[in-house]
């Protein structure tokens, strides 16, 4: 196959090339490396407990405050 130069593309061909590159890049960025994996039983139980607590109105701590407490923000 003979290499094609960008300068030889029509505007529509160039737009399609850019569209394909953007779609490919976004697909790679949004791919979930954990897809298909199962949660450990203990983690699933803890997660369920957290969700139940939130539903019951348990007070949460904002991420900003946690970061400050851990010294991640100064």
C-alpha positions as CSV (number, residue, x, y, z in Angstrom):
1,X,0.0,0.0,0.0
2,X,1.4,3.4,-1.0
3,X,1.6,5.9,1.9
4,X,-0.8,8.8,1.6
5,X,0.2,12.3,2.6
6,X,-2.2,14.5,4.6
7,X,-1.7,17.1,1.9
8,X,-3.2,14.7,-0.6
9,X,-6.4,14.2,1.3
10,X,-9.7,15.9,0.5
11,X,-11.2,17.9,3.3
12,X,-13.8,15.2,3.9
13,X,-11.1,12.5,4.0
14,X,-9.1,14.6,6.5
15,X,-12.2,15.1,8.7
16,X,-12.9,11.3,8.6
17,X,-9.3,10.6,9.6
18,X,-9.5,13.0,12.5
19,X,-12.9,11.5,13.5
20,X,-11.4,8.0,13.5
21,X,-8.4,9.0,15.6
22,X,-10.6,10.8,18.1
23,X,-13.0,7.8,18.4
24,X,-10.0,5.4,18.8
25,X,-8.3,7.6,21.4
26,X,-11.5,8.1,23.5
27,X,-12.2,4.3,23.3
28,X,-8.8,3.6,24.7
29,X,-9.1,6.2,27.5
30,X,-12.6,5.0,28.5
31,X,-11.8,1.3,28.4
32,X,-12.4,-0.3,31.8
33,X,-9.4,-2.5,32.7
34,X,-11.6,-4.2,35.4
35,X,-14.4,-5.1,33.1
36,X,-15.4,-8.7,33.6
37,X,-13.7,-9.1,36.9
38,X,-15.6,-10.1,40.0
39,X,-15.5,-8.3,43.4
40,X,-14.2,-10.2,46.3
41,X,-17.0,-11.2,48.7
42,X,-15.6,-9.1,51.6
43,X,-15.3,-6.0,49.4
44,X,-18.8,-6.5,47.9
45,X,-20.2,-6.7,51.5
46,X,-18.4,-3.5,52.5
47,X,-19.6,-1.7,49.4
48,X,-23.2,-2.8,50.1
49,X,-22.9,-1.6,53.7
50,X,-21.6,1.8,52.5
51,X,-24.5,2.1,50.0
52,X,-27.0,1.1,52.7
53,X,-25.6,3.6,55.1
54,X,-25.7,6.4,52.5
55,X,-29.4,5.5,51.8
56,X,-30.1,5.8,55.5
57,X,-28.8,9.3,55.6
58,X,-25.4,8.6,57.3
59,X,-23.2,11.8,57.3
60,X,-20.4,11.7,54.8
61,X,-17.2,13.7,54.7
62,X,-16.5,15.8,51.6
63,X,-13.4,14.8,49.6
64,X,-11.9,18.2,50.1
65,X,-12.0,17.8,53.9
66,X,-10.5,14.3,53.7
67,X,-7.6,15.6,51.5
68,X,-7.0,18.4,54.0
69,X,-7.0,15.9,57.0
70,X,-4.5,13.7,55.2
71,X,-2.3,16.7,54.4
72,X,-2.8,16.4,50.7
73,X,-3.8,20.0,50.4
74,X,-1.9,22.8,52.2
